[in-house]
Amino acid sequence: MPHIGLVAVLVHDYDEAIAFYTDALGFELREDTEQGAGRRWVVVAPPGSTETAVLLARADKPAQQDRVGDQTGGRVGLLLNTDDFARDHARMTAAGVEFEEEPRHEPYGSVAVFKDLYGNRWDLIQPA
């Protein structure tokens, strides 16, 4: 059955993006392949994830560079599911991840909005 394999996130710099996603978010670097002309194929994913991963795509055109950090017009565009909200919230906070709000408990689960290193808004969520 089809599934979403990769979600592209525009970044300014591959190495700083890799550092944020692996160090601050705890993702694994799954692939980092040179493609020539300064381009790389860089894939990160949460540990244990088997289907969807994030392609860190360096913005190399003005229209792309203008959208780094605001790919969804200020809306939360990515949701990071967890099986232990308190653990991951504490780990991410200690690693310097900027949360926009205190954790809240909604009928659908525990959630808090955070920003990646460029300002893209994400939900950290533990579904109910």
N, C-alpha and C positions, 0 to 999 in steps of 0.2 A: 504494500500500500504506500502511496506517496506520503512524504512528510517533509517538513521544513528542515533542510540540512544546515544551512548557514544564514545568518543575519549579518549584513555588512554594517559596520559602524565606521564613519569617517574619522580619521585621526590626523594630527599634524605630523607626528613622528612615530615611527614604528617602535623604536626602543623605549621611549617614555610610555607609550601605550601598553607595551608588553609588561613593563615594570608595574604599572598601575593594576592591570588586570590580574597578574600573577601574585604580586605582593599584597595589594590592598584588598582585592576581591577574592583571592585564594584560588583563582582559576589555574588550569594547567596549560602550558604552551604545547599545543598539539602539532603544529607545523610552522616552520619558518624557512621558506624556500626562496632563494634568489631567483628573480625572473629577468634580470638584465635591466639596464637603463635606470638603476636605482630602485626598481620596484621589487616588492617581496610579496609572497603569499603567506600571510600570518593568520593562524587560526588558534584561538583560545577557547576553553570551555570549562565549566565547573567540573570538579573531580567526579568521576562516575557517570557523567552524562553520556548518553549513547546515541542521541539523534541530533539535537540542535546545538550548534556552536556559533561563535562570533568570529567573523572575518574582519580583521583590523585593516581597513583600506585607507592608505595614505591619500589625502586630498591633494591632487596635483593640478587642478584647474581652478581658476578664480571662483566659478559657481560652486564647486565642491568646497573650497576653502571657506567660503561664506557660510556654509551650512554645518561646519564642524561645531559640535556642541549644541546644535539646535536643529537636529534632523527632523523633529516632529512638531515644530512650531511652539515649543514650550510645554507640550503635553508629556506625560509619562509615556515613553515609547517602548520600554523594555521591562519585563517582569522577571525577577530572579526568584524562583521558588526555593524554599528551604524546608527541611524537616525539623529544624530546631532554630526558631526565630531568635530567641534570646542569645544563644551561642554565636550565631553568625552576626547579629547586630553588634554584640560586644566586641567580637574580633575585628569587624570592619571599622568600628568607631576607634578602637585602639590603633588601627593601621592608618588613621587619618581620613577615612571616607567621610564626606560632608553629608550628614542627614539634614533634611529640611524641616523635620518635625519629630516630635516624640513618637515612639511606637503607639499605634492605636489598634484596638481590637474591634473588628467589624464582623457582621454575620458571616462573611465569606472567609475570614481569617485574620491573622495578625499581620500588620503591614506598616511600613514607613518608607517615605520617599527619600532617595538619595541621589546625588549627582556623581557622574563619572568625572575623570580629570578634566574634561573639556566642557562640562555643564549639561550633558544629556541627562535627562531625568529618568530614573528607574524606580520601580517598586521592589523592595525586599519583602517577600510575602511567604507566610506559612499558611497554606490553605486550611480552612476549618475541617 
